[in-house]
Amino acid sequence: MLAAGTVASWVINLANESHDIPIIKKVPNFSLINQNGDPFTEKDLINKITVLDFFFTNCPGPCPIMTYNMKNLYNDFSSTDAVQFVSITVDPENDSNEILKTYSKINGVEDQRWQFLTSDLNSIKVLKQDGFMLFADELPQGHAIKFILIDEKGNIRKYFDGTDDASIAILKKDITQLVKQIRSI
């Protein structure tokens, strides 16, 4: 037990001191449709700090935890329009625009700061694997549990475990740091 407490303490200290947010690569070009039937592309990421994930609405595994954590982030950053959230379904055959719209309402989404996106399955697989460098062979079950932090210039900055509290704590710090950087420009 002592070792677990020591590790948890170390992770929390690391979260408090986390300032290194590397640029991994540029977000790829994409064109998806949001829960309202409107187009959403990589251009909609510009001038916003974005947290992006892949999920599906009837996921029996990690998705409810991820959505809960994303909802908490959505609420935590409700006072700034500089931060947005994007969830892309990996089950487009079942997650229609209407299902995504209902899911967004169930999760308390009241504005455009959290988008739920869809397209055809092949486009999503290519975007996920080639664009965001995440496993995409066995969708929907084989989706990743990562939250992807994207800066205001459309650069992928870091990946976070969307189910882990310590990882989410670091993500919050990094979002705050990126928001401060764009406000000082």
Stockholm file with secondary structure:
# STOCKHOLM 1.0

chainA/1-185         MLAAGTVASWVINLANESHDIPIIKKVPNFSLINQNGDPFTEKDLINKITVLDFFFTNCPGPCPIMTYNMKNLYNDFSSTDAVQFVSITVDPENDSNEILKTYSKINGVEDQRWQFLTSDLNSIKVLKQDGFMLFADELPQGHAIKFILIDEKGNIRKYFDGTDDASIAILKKDITQLVKQIRSI
#=GR chainA/1-185 SS CHHHHHHHHHHHHHHHHCCCCCCCEECCCCEEEETTSCEEEGGGGTTSEEEEEEECTTCSSSHHHHHHHHHHHHHHTTTCTTEEEEEEESCTTTCCHHHHHHHHHHTTCCSTTEEEEECCHHHHHHIIIIITCCCCTTTTTTCCCEEEEECTTSEEEEEEETTCHHHHHHHHHHHHHHHHHHHTC
#=GC SS_cons         CHHHHHHHHHHHHHHHHCCCCCCCEECCCCEEEETTSCEEEGGGGTTSEEEEEEECTTCSSSHHHHHHHHHHHHHHTTTCTTEEEEEEESCTTTCCHHHHHHHHHHTTCCSTTEEEEECCHHHHHHIIIIITCCCCTTTTTTCCCEEEEECTTSEEEEEEETTCHHHHHHHHHHHHHHHHHHHTC
//
